[in-house]
Amino acid sequence: MKKLSRMECNKEARRVLNRHQTDLAYAQYSCCGMEVRLTGWLCKTDGTDFSGPQIEAIIFDFHRHLPGYTVYGDFENWNFNSERISYIGEKRTSESGEEEEQTIYYINPDDYEFDAS
C-alpha cells in the first residue's frame, strides 16, 4: 500500500464528507501524515444533525477509502475517533434541573470488513 500525497488524501477526505452530505461551510478537514483531522460544526447540507450511527458510517468510510489513516473529529457538537463517538451538542437538563450525561457510542471494528485494495 503506497502512502497518498497530502493533496490526494485531502481529495479523498472531501469525497467521503460529500458522500455523507456534510456541509463543508461549517466543517473543515485536514490531512497530515497518516491522520485526518476534522473540526468546526458537523451538520448535513440540509441543516439537520447527524446521528451516532451516521457518524460511525463516516468513520468506516474513511477507513475504507484511506486505509491506515487515523480519523479524529473534534467538532463543537461531536467528538469522535476510531473507538468512540460522543455527542457534545447542546447540554440537556433533566426535569430535576441536573445536566444529563452526554451520549457516547462505542465502535466495534469487528462489525465491519475492510478492503484495503
Biopython code that builds the backbone (N, CA, C, O; Angstrom):
import numpy as np
from Bio.PDB.StructureBuilder import StructureBuilder

atoms = [
    (1, "MET", "N", (0.845, -1.175, 0.000)),
    (1, "MET", "CA", (0.000, 0.000, 0.000)),
    (1, "MET", "C", (0.890, 1.238, 0.000)),
    (1, "MET", "O", (1.706, 1.415, 0.904)),
    (2, "LYS", "N", (0.738, 2.092, -1.007)),
    (2, "LYS", "CA", (1.554, 3.298, -1.057)),
    (2, "LYS", "C", (0.851, 4.430, -0.325)),
    (2, "LYS", "O", (-0.374, 4.544, -0.346)),
    (3, "LYS", "N", (1.655, 5.259, 0.320)),
    (3, "LYS", "CA", (1.122, 6.391, 1.064)),
    (3, "LYS", "C", (0.674, 7.457, 0.068)),
    (3, "LYS", "O", (1.388, 7.775, -0.884)),
    (4, "LEU", "N", (-0.510, 8.001, 0.301)),
    (4, "LEU", "CA", (-1.037, 9.042, -0.576)),
    (4, "LEU", "C", (-0.349, 10.366, -0.288)),
    (4, "LEU", "O", (0.108, 10.605, 0.830)),
    (5, "SER", "N", (-0.275, 11.228, -1.300)),
    (5, "SER", "CA", (0.227, 12.580, -1.070)),
    (5, "SER", "C", (-0.823, 13.329, -0.246)),
    (5, "SER", "O", (-1.976, 12.907, -0.158)),
    (6, "ARG", "N", (-0.415, 14.422, 0.342)),
    (6, "ARG", "CA", (-1.356, 15.218, 1.141)),
    (6, "ARG", "C", (-2.534, 15.685, 0.284)),
    (6, "ARG", "O", (-3.676, 15.685, 0.744)),
    (7, "MET", "N", (-2.261, 16.079, -0.953)),
    (7, "MET", "CA", (-3.321, 16.531, -1.848)),
    (7, "MET", "C", (-4.301, 15.387, -2.159)),
    (7, "MET", "O", (-5.515, 15.596, -2.162)),
    (8, "GLU", "N", (-3.776, 14.180, -2.420)),
    (8, "GLU", "CA", (-4.643, 13.030, -2.702)),
    (8, "GLU", "C", (-5.486, 12.665, -1.472)),
    (8, "GLU", "O", (-6.665, 12.336, -1.595)),
    (9, "CYS", "N", (-4.872, 12.727, -0.299)),
    (9, "CYS", "CA", (-5.591, 12.419, 0.935)),
    (9, "CYS", "C", (-6.708, 13.435, 1.176)),
    (9, "CYS", "O", (-7.827, 13.055, 1.520)),
    (10, "ASN", "N", (-6.409, 14.726, 0.998)),
    (10, "ASN", "CA", (-7.430, 15.763, 1.180)),
    (10, "ASN", "C", (-8.578, 15.591, 0.184)),
    (10, "ASN", "O", (-9.743, 15.801, 0.522)),
    (11, "LYS", "N", (-8.239, 15.210, -1.034)),
    (11, "LYS", "CA", (-9.266, 14.989, -2.063)),
    (11, "LYS", "C", (-10.181, 13.831, -1.653)),
    (11, "LYS", "O", (-11.401, 13.919, -1.789)),
    (12, "GLU", "N", (-9.583, 12.750, -1.153)),
    (12, "GLU", "CA", (-10.377, 11.592, -0.731)),
    (12, "GLU", "C", (-11.222, 11.931, 0.497)),
    (12, "GLU", "O", (-12.365, 11.487, 0.606)),
    (13, "ALA", "N", (-10.664, 12.716, 1.422)),
    (13, "ALA", "CA", (-11.418, 13.132, 2.609)),
    (13, "ALA", "C", (-12.638, 13.953, 2.191)),
    (13, "ALA", "O", (-13.729, 13.771, 2.732)),
    (14, "ARG", "N", (-12.452, 14.849, 1.237)),
    (14, "ARG", "CA", (-13.567, 15.667, 0.749)),
    (14, "ARG", "C", (-14.636, 14.783, 0.107)),
    (14, "ARG", "O", (-15.831, 15.014, 0.293)),
    (15, "ARG", "N", (-14.206, 13.777, -0.642)),
    (15, "ARG", "CA", (-15.160, 12.849, -1.275)),
    (15, "ARG", "C", (-15.996, 12.119, -0.225)),
    (15, "ARG", "O", (-17.213, 11.992, -0.363)),
    (16, "VAL", "N", (-15.331, 11.646, 0.821)),
    (16, "VAL", "CA", (-16.051, 10.931, 1.888)),
    (16, "VAL", "C", (-17.078, 11.864, 2.526)),
    (16, "VAL", "O", (-18.235, 11.483, 2.705)),
    (17, "LEU", "N", (-16.666, 13.070, 2.866)),
    (17, "LEU", "CA", (-17.588, 14.013, 3.508)),
    (17, "LEU", "C", (-18.742, 14.383, 2.583)),
    (17, "LEU", "O", (-19.885, 14.478, 3.030)),
    (18, "ASN", "N", (-18.457, 14.591, 1.303)),
    (18, "ASN", "CA", (-19.525, 14.897, 0.342)),
    (18, "ASN", "C", (-20.486, 13.726, 0.179)),
    (18, "ASN", "O", (-21.694, 13.920, 0.046)),
    (19, "ARG", "N", (-19.946, 12.514, 0.190)),
    (19, "ARG", "CA", (-20.787, 11.318, 0.049)),
    (19, "ARG", "C", (-21.814, 11.234, 1.187)),
    (19, "ARG", "O", (-22.918, 10.723, 1.001)),
    (20, "HIS", "N", (-21.439, 11.737, 2.351)),
    (20, "HIS", "CA", (-22.327, 11.698, 3.513)),
    (20, "HIS", "C", (-23.070, 13.023, 3.709)),
    (20, "HIS", "O", (-23.649, 13.265, 4.767)),
    (21, "GLN", "N", (-23.048, 13.869, 2.691)),
    (21, "GLN", "CA", (-23.782, 15.134, 2.666)),
    (21, "GLN", "C", (-23.417, 16.052, 3.830)),
    (21, "GLN", "O", (-24.286, 16.664, 4.451)),
    (22, "THR", "N", (-22.114, 16.136, 4.115)),
    (22, "THR", "CA", (-21.617, 17.015, 5.163)),
    (22, "THR", "C", (-21.529, 18.435, 4.620)),
    (22, "THR", "O", (-21.015, 18.649, 3.522)),
    (23, "ASP", "N", (-22.024, 19.400, 5.377)),
    (23, "ASP", "CA", (-21.962, 20.802, 4.972)),
    (23, "ASP", "C", (-20.546, 21.317, 5.227)),
    (23, "ASP", "O", (-20.163, 21.563, 6.371)),
    (24, "LEU", "N", (-19.780, 21.477, 4.159)),
    (24, "LEU", "CA", (-18.389, 21.894, 4.288)),
    (24, "LEU", "C", (-18.235, 23.395, 4.527)),
    (24, "LEU", "O", (-17.113, 23.890, 4.642)),
    (25, "ALA", "N", (-19.346, 24.122, 4.603)),
    (25, "ALA", "CA", (-19.267, 25.526, 5.002)),
    (25, "ALA", "C", (-18.999, 25.629, 6.502)),
    (25, "ALA", "O", (-18.498, 26.649, 6.977)),
    (26, "TYR", "N", (-19.335, 24.562, 7.256)),
    (26, "TYR", "CA", (-19.159, 24.557, 8.707)),
    (26, "TYR", "C", (-18.090, 23.582, 9.186)),
    (26, "TYR", "O", (-17.554, 23.741, 10.282)),
    (27, "ALA", "N", (-17.779, 22.579, 8.380)),
    (27, "ALA", "CA", (-16.817, 21.544, 8.775)),
    (27, "ALA", "C", (-15.538, 21.698, 7.955)),
    (27, "ALA", "O", (-15.588, 21.865, 6.736)),
    (28, "GLN", "N", (-14.400, 21.639, 8.633)),
    (28, "GLN", "CA", (-13.110, 21.715, 7.964)),
    (28, "GLN", "C", (-12.397, 20.371, 8.132)),
    (28, "GLN", "O", (-12.642, 19.644, 9.095)),
    (29, "TYR", "N", (-11.523, 20.056, 7.197)),
    (29, "TYR", "CA", (-10.766, 18.806, 7.250)),
    (29, "TYR", "C", (-9.325, 19.091, 6.869)),
    (29, "TYR", "O", (-9.034, 20.009, 6.102)),
    (30, "SER", "N", (-8.438, 18.292, 7.417)),
    (30, "SER", "CA", (-7.027, 18.444, 7.121)),
    (30, "SER", "C", (-6.350, 17.087, 7.247)),
    (30, "SER", "O", (-6.605, 16.347, 8.197)),
    (31, "CYS", "N", (-5.489, 16.761, 6.291)),
    (31, "CYS", "CA", (-4.739, 15.513, 6.326)),
    (31, "CYS", "C", (-3.264, 15.852, 6.510)),
    (31, "CYS", "O", (-2.703, 16.688, 5.801)),
    (32, "CYS", "N", (-2.664, 15.188, 7.467)),
    (32, "CYS", "CA", (-1.249, 15.399, 7.725)),
    (32, "CYS", "C", (-0.671, 14.081, 8.235)),
    (32, "CYS", "O", (-1.191, 13.490, 9.181)),
    (33, "GLY", "N", (0.394, 13.633, 7.607)),
    (33, "GLY", "CA", (0.950, 12.335, 7.975)),
    (33, "GLY", "C", (-0.067, 11.256, 7.660)),
    (33, "GLY", "O", (-0.553, 11.162, 6.533)),
    (34, "MET", "N", (-0.384, 10.451, 8.642)),
    (34, "MET", "CA", (-1.381, 9.390, 8.477)),
    (34, "MET", "C", (-2.632, 9.693, 9.300)),
    (34, "MET", "O", (-3.284, 8.781, 9.808)),
    (35, "GLU", "N", (-2.965, 10.989, 9.427)),
    (35, "GLU", "CA", (-4.132, 11.413, 10.202)),
    (35, "GLU", "C", (-5.049, 12.290, 9.373)),
    (35, "GLU", "O", (-4.603, 13.067, 8.529)),
    (36, "VAL", "N", (-6.349, 12.147, 9.632)),
    (36, "VAL", "CA", (-7.356, 13.043, 9.086)),
    (36, "VAL", "C", (-7.974, 13.742, 10.283)),
    (36, "VAL", "O", (-8.532, 13.090, 11.165)),
    (37, "ARG", "N", (-7.879, 15.067, 10.320)),
    (37, "ARG", "CA", (-8.443, 15.861, 11.419)),
    (37, "ARG", "C", (-9.632, 16.651, 10.895)),
    (37, "ARG", "O", (-9.552, 17.316, 9.862)),
    (38, "LEU", "N", (-10.739, 16.562, 11.628)),
    (38, "LEU", "CA", (-11.969, 17.248, 11.259)),
    (38, "LEU", "C", (-12.346, 18.197, 12.392)),
    (38, "LEU", "O", (-12.312, 17.813, 13.562)),
    (39, "THR", "N", (-12.704, 19.431, 12.051)),
    (39, "THR", "CA", (-13.061, 20.426, 13.062)),
    (39, "THR", "C", (-14.242, 21.265, 12.576)),
    (39, "THR", "O", (-14.691, 21.125, 11.438)),
    (40, "GLY", "N", (-14.731, 22.128, 13.446)),
    (40, "GLY", "CA", (-15.825, 23.037, 13.105)),
    (40, "GLY", "C", (-17.128, 22.579, 13.727)),
    (40, "GLY", "O", (-17.171, 22.203, 14.898)),
    (41, "TRP", "N", (-18.194, 22.612, 12.933)),
    (41, "TRP", "CA", (-19.536, 22.190, 13.345)),
    (41, "TRP", "C", (-19.994, 21.143, 12.352)),
    (41, "TRP", "O", (-19.971, 21.387, 11.146)),
    (42, "LEU", "N", (-20.412, 19.979, 12.833)),
    (42, "LEU", "CA", (-20.801, 18.883, 11.953)),
    (42, "LEU", "C", (-22.301, 18.882, 11.737)),
    (42, "LEU", "O", (-23.075, 18.628, 12.659)),
    (43, "CYS", "N", (-22.705, 19.171, 10.502)),
    (43, "CYS", "CA", (-24.127, 19.095, 10.137)),
    (43, "CYS", "C", (-24.224, 18.729, 8.664)),
    (43, "CYS", "O", (-23.240, 18.795, 7.926)),
    (44, "LYS", "N", (-25.418, 18.346, 8.251)),
    (44, "LYS", "CA", (-25.663, 17.954, 6.863)),
    (44, "LYS", "C", (-25.970, 19.188, 6.023)),
    (44, "LYS", "O", (-26.247, 20.264, 6.553)),
    (45, "THR", "N", (-25.917, 19.014, 4.710)),
    (45, "THR", "CA", (-26.169, 20.133, 3.800)),
    (45, "THR", "C", (-27.586, 20.671, 3.911)),
    (45, "THR", "O", (-27.837, 21.818, 3.541)),
    (46, "ASP", "N", (-28.526, 19.858, 4.419)),
    (46, "ASP", "CA", (-29.899, 20.347, 4.596)),
    (46, "ASP", "C", (-30.100, 20.977, 5.977)),
    (46, "ASP", "O", (-31.219, 21.347, 6.332)),
    (47, "GLY", "N", (-29.016, 21.100, 6.759)),
    (47, "GLY", "CA", (-29.078, 21.760, 8.060)),
    (47, "GLY", "C", (-29.410, 20.850, 9.225)),
    (47, "GLY", "O", (-29.415, 21.298, 10.372)),
    (48, "THR", "N", (-29.689, 19.576, 8.958)),
    (48, "THR", "CA", (-30.017, 18.656, 10.048)),
    (48, "THR", "C", (-28.743, 18.095, 10.676)),
    (48, "THR", "O", (-27.660, 18.174, 10.095)),
    (49, "ASP", "N", (-28.892, 17.533, 11.863)),
    (49, "ASP", "CA", (-27.762, 16.992, 12.599)),
    (49, "ASP", "C", (-27.546, 15.527, 12.229)),
    (49, "ASP", "O", (-28.470, 14.853, 11.774)),
    (50, "PHE", "N", (-26.344, 15.048, 12.423)),
    (50, "PHE", "CA", (-26.028, 13.639, 12.227)),
    (50, "PHE", "C", (-26.422, 12.851, 13.473)),
    (50, "PHE", "O", (-26.548, 13.412, 14.561)),
    (51, "SER", "N", (-26.614, 11.558, 13.301)),
    (51, "SER", "CA", (-26.843, 10.654, 14.431)),
    (51, "SER", "C", (-25.553, 9.867, 14.665)),
    (51, "SER", "O", (-24.659, 9.874, 13.819)),
    (52, "GLY", "N", (-25.455, 9.193, 15.803)),
    (52, "GLY", "CA", (-24.286, 8.378, 16.105)),
    (52, "GLY", "C", (-23.995, 7.331, 15.039)),
    (52, "GLY", "O", (-22.852, 7.222, 14.595)),
    (53, "PRO", "N", (-25.001, 6.549, 14.610)),
    (53, "PRO", "CA", (-24.745, 5.552, 13.568)),
    (53, "PRO", "C", (-24.303, 6.166, 12.230)),
    (53, "PRO", "O", (-23.537, 5.547, 11.491)),
    (54, "GLN", "N", (-24.777, 7.366, 11.919)),
    (54, "GLN", "CA", (-24.354, 8.017, 10.681)),
    (54, "GLN", "C", (-22.885, 8.441, 10.765)),
    (54, "GLN", "O", (-22.153, 8.353, 9.780)),
    (55, "ILE", "N", (-22.463, 8.898, 11.935)),
    (55, "ILE", "CA", (-21.053, 9.263, 12.117)),
    (55, "ILE", "C", (-20.186, 8.017, 12.078)),
    (55, "ILE", "O", (-19.083, 8.040, 11.532)),
    (56, "GLU", "N", (-20.676, 6.936, 12.651)),
    (56, "GLU", "CA", (-19.942, 5.672, 12.588)),
    (56, "GLU", "C", (-19.737, 5.257, 11.128)),
    (56, "GLU", "O", (-18.670, 4.763, 10.767)),
    (57, "ALA", "N", (-20.758, 5.458, 10.292)),
    (57, "ALA", "CA", (-20.647, 5.132, 8.869)),
    (57, "ALA", "C", (-19.600, 6.014, 8.188)),
    (57, "ALA", "O", (-18.878, 5.545, 7.308)),
    (58, "ILE", "N", (-19.512, 7.276, 8.582)),
    (58, "ILE", "CA", (-18.497, 8.190, 8.023)),
    (58, "ILE", "C", (-17.100, 7.686, 8.392)),
    (58, "ILE", "O", (-16.210, 7.639, 7.543)),
    (59, "ILE", "N", (-16.913, 7.312, 9.652)),
    (59, "ILE", "CA", (-15.608, 6.834, 10.116)),
    (59, "ILE", "C", (-15.187, 5.598, 9.321)),
    (59, "ILE", "O", (-14.042, 5.504, 8.880)),
    (60, "PHE", "N", (-16.107, 4.652, 9.139)),
    (60, "PHE", "CA", (-15.768, 3.441, 8.400)),
    (60, "PHE", "C", (-15.572, 3.711, 6.918)),
    (60, "PHE", "O", (-14.824, 2.994, 6.253)),
    (61, "ASP", "N", (-16.234, 4.737, 6.390)),
    (61, "ASP", "CA", (-15.997, 5.134, 5.005)),
    (61, "ASP", "C", (-14.579, 5.699, 4.866)),
    (61, "ASP", "O", (-13.894, 5.420, 3.882)),
    (62, "PHE", "N", (-14.141, 6.490, 5.846)),
    (62, "PHE", "CA", (-12.756, 6.965, 5.848)),
    (62, "PHE", "C", (-11.786, 5.789, 5.882)),
    (62, "PHE", "O", (-10.815, 5.764, 5.126)),
    (63, "HIS", "N", (-12.041, 4.815, 6.754)),
    (63, "HIS", "CA", (-11.157, 3.653, 6.859)),
    (63, "HIS", "C", (-11.129, 2.837, 5.566)),
    (63, "HIS", "O", (-10.097, 2.268, 5.211)),
    (64, "ARG", "N", (-12.243, 2.783, 4.875)),
    (64, "ARG", "CA", (-12.322, 2.016, 3.626)),
    (64, "ARG", "C", (-11.542, 2.711, 2.508)),
    (64, "ARG", "O", (-10.871, 2.049, 1.717)),
    (65, "HIS", "N", (-11.627, 4.055, 2.441)),
    (65, "HIS", "CA", (-11.004, 4.786, 1.345)),
    (65, "HIS", "C", (-9.617, 5.339, 1.680)),
    (65, "HIS", "O", (-8.853, 5.693, 0.782)),
    (66, "LEU", "N", (-9.297, 5.410, 2.966)),
    (66, "LEU", "CA", (-7.968, 5.849, 3.398)),
    (66, "LEU", "C", (-7.427, 4.833, 4.406)),
    (66, "LEU", "O", (-7.287, 5.151, 5.587)),
    (67, "PRO", "N", (-7.124, 3.625, 3.955)),
    (67, "PRO", "CA", (-6.664, 2.581, 4.876)),
    (67, "PRO", "C", (-5.359, 2.988, 5.557)),
    (67, "PRO", "O", (-4.446, 3.523, 4.928)),
    (68, "GLY", "N", (-5.299, 2.718, 6.859)),
    (68, "GLY", "CA", (-4.115, 3.050, 7.628)),
    (68, "GLY", "C", (-4.154, 4.427, 8.263)),
    (68, "GLY", "O", (-3.334, 4.730, 9.130)),
    (69, "TYR", "N", (-5.087, 5.263, 7.848)),
    (69, "TYR", "CA", (-5.203, 6.611, 8.402)),
    (69, "TYR", "C", (-6.054, 6.584, 9.671)),
    (69, "TYR", "O", (-6.988, 5.791, 9.789)),
    (70, "THR", "N", (-5.722, 7.447, 10.603)),
    (70, "THR", "CA", (-6.495, 7.613, 11.822)),
    (70, "THR", "C", (-7.377, 8.842, 11.653)),
    (70, "THR", "O", (-6.917, 9.875, 11.167)),
    (71, "VAL", "N", (-8.646, 8.735, 12.053)),
    (71, "VAL", "CA", (-9.595, 9.832, 11.900)),
    (71, "VAL", "C", (-9.924, 10.407, 13.272)),
    (71, "VAL", "O", (-10.283, 9.677, 14.196)),
    (72, "TYR", "N", (-9.797, 11.726, 13.389)),
    (72, "TYR", "CA", (-10.151, 12.435, 14.619)),
    (72, "TYR", "C", (-11.156, 13.525, 14.276)),
    (72, "TYR", "O", (-10.887, 14.379, 13.432)),
    (73, "GLY", "N", (-12.306, 13.496, 14.924)),
    (73, "GLY", "CA", (-13.298, 14.539, 14.754)),
    (73, "GLY", "C", (-13.413, 15.333, 16.036)),
    (73, "GLY", "O", (-13.853, 14.804, 17.058)),
    (74, "ASP", "N", (-13.025, 16.589, 15.997)),
    (74, "ASP", "CA", (-13.094, 17.461, 17.172)),
    (74, "ASP", "C", (-13.994, 18.643, 16.824)),
    (74, "ASP", "O", (-13.532, 19.769, 16.642)),
    (75, "PHE", "N", (-15.293, 18.352, 16.737)),
    (75, "PHE", "CA", (-16.276, 19.367, 16.370)),
    (75, "PHE", "C", (-16.854, 20.016, 17.622)),
    (75, "PHE", "O", (-16.674, 19.520, 18.734)),
    (76, "GLU", "N", (-17.543, 21.118, 17.425)),
    (76, "GLU", "CA", (-18.202, 21.782, 18.550)),
    (76, "GLU", "C", (-19.395, 20.969, 19.050)),
    (76, "GLU", "O", (-19.770, 21.083, 20.217)),
    (77, "ASN", "N", (-19.992, 20.157, 18.191)),
    (77, "ASN", "CA", (-21.163, 19.376, 18.596)),
    (77, "ASN", "C", (-20.908, 17.867, 18.665)),
    (77, "ASN", "O", (-21.716, 17.142, 19.246)),
    (78, "TRP", "N", (-19.819, 17.381, 18.096)),
    (78, "TRP", "CA", (-19.472, 15.962, 18.134)),
    (78, "TRP", "C", (-17.970, 15.816, 18.353)),
    (78, "TRP", "O", (-17.182, 16.661, 17.931)),
    (79, "ASN", "N", (-17.591, 14.736, 19.018)),
    (79, "ASN", "CA", (-16.188, 14.415, 19.205)),
    (79, "ASN", "C", (-16.062, 12.915, 18.946)),
    (79, "ASN", "O", (-16.782, 12.119, 19.548)),
    (80, "PHE", "N", (-15.153, 12.528, 18.055)),
    (80, "PHE", "CA", (-15.024, 11.103, 17.770)),
    (80, "PHE", "C", (-13.627, 10.743, 17.309)),
    (80, "PHE", "O", (-12.844, 11.585, 16.868)),
    (81, "ASN", "N", (-13.349, 9.450, 17.430)),
    (81, "ASN", "CA", (-12.138, 8.850, 16.880)),
    (81, "ASN", "C", (-12.527, 7.448, 16.436)),
    (81, "ASN", "O", (-13.715, 7.153, 16.304)),
    (82, "SER", "N", (-11.570, 6.599, 16.207)),
    (82, "SER", "CA", (-11.867, 5.263, 15.682)),
    (82, "SER", "C", (-12.488, 4.327, 16.712)),
    (82, "SER", "O", (-12.906, 3.223, 16.362)),
    (83, "GLU", "N", (-12.556, 4.744, 17.974)),
    (83, "GLU", "CA", (-13.084, 3.875, 19.026)),
    (83, "GLU", "C", (-14.377, 4.361, 19.665)),
    (83, "GLU", "O", (-15.168, 3.551, 20.150)),
    (84, "ARG", "N", (-14.602, 5.665, 19.672)),
    (84, "ARG", "CA", (-15.810, 6.163, 20.328)),
    (84, "ARG", "C", (-16.307, 7.450, 19.687)),
    (84, "ARG", "O", (-15.555, 8.197, 19.060)),
    (85, "ILE", "N", (-17.598, 7.679, 19.867)),
    (85, "ILE", "CA", (-18.264, 8.868, 19.350)),
    (85, "ILE", "C", (-19.013, 9.492, 20.514)),
    (85, "ILE", "O", (-19.750, 8.803, 21.220)),
    (86, "SER", "N", (-18.832, 10.797, 20.722)),
    (86, "SER", "CA", (-19.532, 11.494, 21.797)),
    (86, "SER", "C", (-20.301, 12.672, 21.226)),
    (86, "SER", "O", (-19.757, 13.477, 20.469)),
    (87, "TYR", "N", (-21.586, 12.765, 21.601)),
    (87, "TYR", "CA", (-22.381, 13.931, 21.222)),
    (87, "TYR", "C", (-22.156, 15.003, 22.270)),
    (87, "TYR", "O", (-22.409, 14.778, 23.453)),
    (88, "ILE", "N", (-21.689, 16.154, 21.853)),
    (88, "ILE", "CA", (-21.417, 17.252, 22.777)),
    (88, "ILE", "C", (-22.526, 18.287, 22.697)),
    (88, "ILE", "O", (-22.900, 18.868, 23.716)),
    (89, "GLY", "N", (-23.058, 18.528, 21.506)),
    (89, "GLY", "CA", (-24.144, 19.464, 21.222)),
    (89, "GLY", "C", (-24.650, 20.272, 22.387)),
    (89, "GLY", "O", (-23.898, 20.581, 23.312)),
    (90, "GLU", "N", (-25.893, 20.609, 22.350)),
    (90, "GLU", "CA", (-26.496, 21.382, 23.421)),
    (90, "GLU", "C", (-26.578, 20.538, 24.677)),
    (90, "GLU", "O", (-26.945, 19.364, 24.620)),
    (91, "LYS", "N", (-26.237, 21.134, 25.813)),
    (91, "LYS", "CA", (-26.343, 20.423, 27.085)),
    (91, "LYS", "C", (-27.826, 20.275, 27.418)),
    (91, "LYS", "O", (-28.585, 21.242, 27.373)),
    (92, "ARG", "N", (-28.215, 19.072, 27.746)),
    (92, "ARG", "CA", (-29.607, 18.797, 28.085)),
    (92, "ARG", "C", (-29.747, 18.761, 29.597)),
    (92, "ARG", "O", (-28.852, 18.287, 30.297)),
    (93, "THR", "N", (-30.864, 19.259, 30.099)),
    (93, "THR", "CA", (-31.101, 19.201, 31.539)),
    (93, "THR", "C", (-32.320, 18.330, 31.803)),
    (93, "THR", "O", (-33.285, 18.341, 31.039)),
    (94, "SER", "N", (-32.261, 17.585, 32.881)),
    (94, "SER", "CA", (-33.378, 16.717, 33.250)),
    (94, "SER", "C", (-34.439, 17.552, 33.948)),
    (94, "SER", "O", (-34.245, 18.744, 34.187)),
    (95, "GLU", "N", (-35.555, 16.922, 34.272)),
    (95, "GLU", "CA", (-36.645, 17.632, 34.941)),
    (95, "GLU", "C", (-36.223, 18.156, 36.304)),
    (95, "GLU", "O", (-36.779, 19.146, 36.779)),
    (96, "SER", "N", (-35.248, 17.509, 36.947)),
    (96, "SER", "CA", (-34.780, 17.956, 38.260)),
    (96, "SER", "C", (-33.779, 19.106, 38.142)),
    (96, "SER", "O", (-33.310, 19.624, 39.155)),
    (97, "GLY", "N", (-33.449, 19.511, 36.908)),
    (97, "GLY", "CA", (-32.545, 20.630, 36.698)),
    (97, "GLY", "C", (-31.086, 20.243, 36.595)),
    (97, "GLY", "O", (-30.228, 21.110, 36.430)),
    (98, "GLU", "N", (-30.785, 18.940, 36.690)),
    (98, "GLU", "CA", (-29.404, 18.484, 36.584)),
    (98, "GLU", "C", (-29.060, 18.237, 35.114)),
    (98, "GLU", "O", (-29.909, 17.830, 34.321)),
    (99, "GLU", "N", (-27.792, 18.493, 34.770)),
    (99, "GLU", "CA", (-27.356, 18.226, 33.402)),
    (99, "GLU", "C", (-27.286, 16.723, 33.165)),
    (99, "GLU", "O", (-26.778, 15.975, 34.001)),
    (100, "GLU", "N", (-27.803, 16.289, 32.015)),
    (100, "GLU", "CA", (-27.743, 14.874, 31.667)),
    (100, "GLU", "C", (-26.368, 14.559, 31.108)),
    (100, "GLU", "O", (-25.678, 15.436, 30.588)),
    (101, "GLU", "N", (-25.973, 13.285, 31.221)),
    (101, "GLU", "CA", (-24.696, 12.854, 30.678)),
    (101, "GLU", "C", (-24.730, 12.943, 29.158)),
    (101, "GLU", "O", (-25.787, 12.807, 28.543)),
    (102, "GLN", "N", (-23.556, 13.175, 28.555)),
    (102, "GLN", "CA", (-23.501, 13.220, 27.102)),
    (102, "GLN", "C", (-23.665, 11.807, 26.547)),
    (102, "GLN", "O", (-23.346, 10.820, 27.210)),
    (103, "THR", "N", (-24.164, 11.735, 25.331)),
    (103, "THR", "CA", (-24.381, 10.452, 24.673)),
    (103, "THR", "C", (-23.066, 9.955, 24.097)),
    (103, "THR", "O", (-22.384, 10.683, 23.375)),
    (104, "ILE", "N", (-22.709, 8.718, 24.415)),
    (104, "ILE", "CA", (-21.467, 8.128, 23.923)),
    (104, "ILE", "C", (-21.798, 6.834, 23.194)),
    (104, "ILE", "O", (-22.537, 5.995, 23.709)),
    (105, "TYR", "N", (-21.250, 6.676, 21.996)),
    (105, "TYR", "CA", (-21.398, 5.460, 21.206)),
    (105, "TYR", "C", (-20.023, 4.822, 21.106)),
    (105, "TYR", "O", (-19.035, 5.512, 20.855)),
    (106, "TYR", "N", (-19.952, 3.510, 21.299)),
    (106, "TYR", "CA", (-18.690, 2.803, 21.158)),
    (106, "TYR", "C", (-18.709, 2.023, 19.854)),
    (106, "TYR", "O", (-19.719, 1.419, 19.493)),
    (107, "ILE", "N", (-17.596, 2.042, 19.160)),
    (107, "ILE", "CA", (-17.488, 1.410, 17.852)),
    (107, "ILE", "C", (-16.822, 0.050, 17.992)),
    (107, "ILE", "O", (-15.788, -0.085, 18.646)),
    (108, "ASN", "N", (-17.431, -0.959, 17.368)),
    (108, "ASN", "CA", (-16.849, -2.296, 17.354)),
    (108, "ASN", "C", (-16.314, -2.556, 15.950)),
    (108, "ASN", "O", (-17.094, -2.850, 15.044)),
    (109, "PRO", "N", (-14.993, -2.455, 15.750)),
    (109, "PRO", "CA", (-14.448, -2.644, 14.402)),
    (109, "PRO", "C", (-14.669, -4.040, 13.849)),
    (109, "PRO", "O", (-14.554, -4.236, 12.639)),
    (110, "ASP", "N", (-14.981, -5.016, 14.689)),
    (110, "ASP", "CA", (-15.229, -6.374, 14.204)),
    (110, "ASP", "C", (-16.535, -6.475, 13.424)),
    (110, "ASP", "O", (-16.770, -7.466, 12.733)),
    (111, "ASP", "N", (-17.395, -5.441, 13.531)),
    (111, "ASP", "CA", (-18.666, -5.440, 12.816)),
    (111, "ASP", "C", (-18.493, -5.097, 11.332)),
    (111, "ASP", "O", (-19.434, -5.237, 10.551)),
    (112, "TYR", "N", (-17.303, -4.653, 10.944)),
    (112, "TYR", "CA", (-17.087, -4.185, 9.597)),
    (112, "TYR", "C", (-15.899, -4.883, 8.978)),
    (112, "TYR", "O", (-14.940, -5.242, 9.662)),
    (113, "GLU", "N", (-15.976, -5.070, 7.679)),
    (113, "GLU", "CA", (-14.864, -5.638, 6.922)),
    (113, "GLU", "C", (-14.207, -4.519, 6.157)),
    (113, "GLU", "O", (-14.880, -3.670, 5.573)),
    (114, "PHE", "N", (-12.873, -4.519, 6.162)),
    (114, "PHE", "CA", (-12.127, -3.502, 5.432)),
    (114, "PHE", "C", (-11.464, -4.133, 4.237)),
    (114, "PHE", "O", (-10.827, -5.182, 4.341)),
    (115, "ASP", "N", (-11.618, -3.486, 3.099)),
    (115, "ASP", "CA", (-10.972, -3.950, 1.878)),
    (115, "ASP", "C", (-9.888, -2.935, 1.530)),
    (115, "ASP", "O", (-10.197, -1.835, 1.072)),
    (116, "ALA", "N", (-8.654, -3.282, 1.736)),
    (116, "ALA", "CA", (-7.545, -2.359, 1.532)),
    (116, "ALA", "C", (-7.140, -2.231, 0.068)),
    (116, "ALA", "O", (-6.175, -1.535, -0.250)),
    (117, "SER", "N", (-7.860, -2.886, -0.814)),
    (117, "SER", "CA", (-7.459, -2.809, -2.233)),
    (117, "SER", "C", (-8.010, -1.584, -2.901)),
    (117, "SER", "O", (-7.769, -1.367, -4.089)),
]
sb = StructureBuilder()
sb.init_structure("model")
sb.init_model(0)
sb.init_chain("A")
sb.init_seg("    ")
for serial, (resi, resn, name, xyz) in enumerate(atoms, 1):
    if name == "N":
        sb.init_residue(resn, " ", resi, " ")
    sb.init_atom(name, np.array(xyz, "f"), 0.0, 1.0, " ", f" {name:<3s}", serial, name[0])
structure = sb.get_structure()
